Amino acid sequence: MTAPEATSTRPYLLRALMEWCTDNGFTPHIAVRVDRNTQVPMEFVRDGQIVLNISYDATSGLLIGNDYVQFTARFGGQPREIMVPVVNVMAIYARETGQGMAFPPEDEELEEGAESEELEAALDVEEAAEDRVVQLVTAKTEEEGPDGDQPRTPPPAGGRPALKRVK
């Protein structure tokens, strides 16, 4: 087989990372881009995406094939058939550690028309954001002085907040 005729590595990597999560006692989750080919409970879709727990404890009949990830899972106590095209899986990771792998979109090369439409949509969002006015208001606490000035004692040091970058 030549390179263009080779099958995608994505389903193989999904299966490998699923096995790694299971072997290490982690809970595997997949982040999925939802479109018309994706069969998931739409009430749980946010911003065109859904995160699914694909552990053996949370699913029944899990099959990670070369074209689809299929299983039955309970949502709100009701069993649902889930079918996700492998190309729509954006990432697989362990819930406990965040370790895993993100995948680039399969269709990285967009048509010129689609690219310009996406650019226009992004510009519209930026313009809408510029029109909004945000005002930050501090809430009064018991530590504030009688005239509403800043707290007299510094807040307890609970450590610095940190972001964890997951790729």
C-alpha positions in Angstrom: 0.0 0.0 0.0 1.2 3.5 -0.7 0.8 6.3 1.9 -2.4 7.8 0.4 -4.1 4.4 0.4 -3.1 3.5 4.0 -5.8 3.4 6.7 -5.9 6.1 9.4 -3.9 5.6 12.5 -6.6 7.2 14.7 -8.6 4.0 15.5 -5.4 2.2 16.4 -4.2 5.0 18.7 -7.7 5.1 20.2 -7.6 1.4 21.0 -4.0 1.6 22.3 -4.8 4.6 24.7 -8.0 2.9 25.8 -5.9 -0.2 26.8 -3.3 2.0 28.5 -6.0 3.7 30.6 -7.6 0.4 31.5 -4.3 -1.2 32.4 -3.4 1.7 34.7 -6.8 2.0 36.4 -7.7 5.2 34.7 -11.1 6.2 33.3 -10.9 6.8 29.5 -12.9 9.7 28.1 -13.2 10.8 24.5 -14.0 14.3 23.3 -16.2 14.2 20.2 -17.2 16.7 17.6 -20.9 16.3 16.9 -22.4 16.4 13.5 -25.2 14.7 11.5 -23.2 11.4 11.4 -22.8 11.3 15.2 -25.4 9.4 17.3 -25.3 10.8 20.8 -27.9 12.2 23.2 -28.2 15.7 21.9 -29.3 17.2 25.2 -25.8 16.7 26.5 -24.1 18.4 23.5 -22.4 21.7 24.3 -20.9 23.9 21.6 -21.1 21.1 19.1 -19.0 18.8 21.3 -19.6 16.1 23.9 -17.3 14.2 26.2 -18.0 10.5 26.7 -16.8 8.1 29.4 -15.9 4.9 27.4 -14.7 2.8 30.4 -15.9 -0.8 30.5 -17.8 0.1 33.7 -19.8 2.8 32.0 -20.4 1.1 28.6 -21.9 -2.1 27.3 -20.7 -3.7 24.1 -17.9 -1.2 23.5 -16.4 -1.6 20.0 -13.7 0.7 18.7 -13.7 -0.2 15.0 -11.8 1.4 12.2 -14.8 3.6 11.2 -17.0 4.0 14.3 -16.8 3.8 18.1 -20.0 2.1 19.2 -21.5 1.2 22.6 -24.5 1.4 24.8 -24.4 3.7 27.8 -26.9 5.1 30.4 -27.8 8.8 30.3 -30.2 9.9 33.0 -30.9 6.3 33.8 -31.9 5.5 30.2 -29.8 3.2 28.0 -28.8 4.9 24.7 -27.0 3.6 21.7 -24.0 5.7 20.9 -22.2 5.7 17.5 -19.4 8.1 16.8 -17.4 8.2 13.6 -13.7 7.8 14.5 -12.9 10.9 12.4 -15.0 12.9 14.9 -13.0 11.9 17.9 -11.0 14.9 18.8 -9.1 13.5 21.8 -8.9 10.5 24.2 -7.6 11.1 27.7 -7.6 9.7 31.3 -10.0 11.6 33.5 -7.8 11.3 36.5 -4.6 12.6 35.0 -5.6 14.4 31.8 -2.9 12.4 30.0 -3.9 11.3 26.5 -3.8 12.4 22.9 -5.6 15.0 20.8 -6.1 14.5 17.1 -6.0 17.1 14.3 -9.2 17.3 12.2 -9.1 14.8 9.4 -10.1 17.4 6.8 -7.3 19.9 7.5 -7.4 21.3 4.0 -10.6 23.3 3.8 -12.0 24.5 0.5 -11.5 28.2 -0.1 -15.2 28.9 0.3 -15.5 27.1 3.6 -12.4 28.8 4.9 -13.7 32.3 4.0 -17.1 31.5 5.7 -15.3 30.4 8.9 -13.2 33.6 8.8 -16.3 35.7 8.4 -18.1 33.9 11.3 -15.0 34.4 13.5 -14.9 38.1 12.7 -18.7 38.4 13.5 -18.0 36.9 16.9 -15.1 39.2 17.6 -17.2 42.3 16.6 -20.1 41.1 18.8 -17.6 40.7 21.7 -16.3 44.2 21.2 -19.8 45.6 21.5 -20.3 44.1 25.0 -19.5 46.0 28.1 -18.3 44.1 31.1 -18.2 45.6 34.5 -16.4 43.8 37.4 -18.0 44.3 40.7 -16.5 43.1 44.0 -18.7 41.5 46.6 -18.5 42.9 50.1 -17.2 40.5 52.7 -17.4 40.5 56.5 -13.7 41.4 56.5 -14.3 44.8 54.9 -14.1 47.8 57.1 -17.2 49.8 58.1 -16.6 52.3 55.3 -16.4 49.6 52.6 -12.6 49.8 52.1 -10.4 46.8 51.3 -10.1 43.9 53.8 -7.7 44.7 56.6 -6.2 41.2 56.7 -5.0 39.5 53.5 -7.0 36.4 52.4 -5.5 33.1 53.5 -2.9 31.7 51.1 -4.5 28.6 49.5 -1.8 28.3 46.8 -1.7 29.7 43.3 -4.3 28.6 40.8 -2.8 26.7 38.0 -3.8 25.6 34.5 -2.9 22.2 33.2 -2.2 22.2 29.4 -3.6 19.1 27.7 -2.6 18.4 24.2 
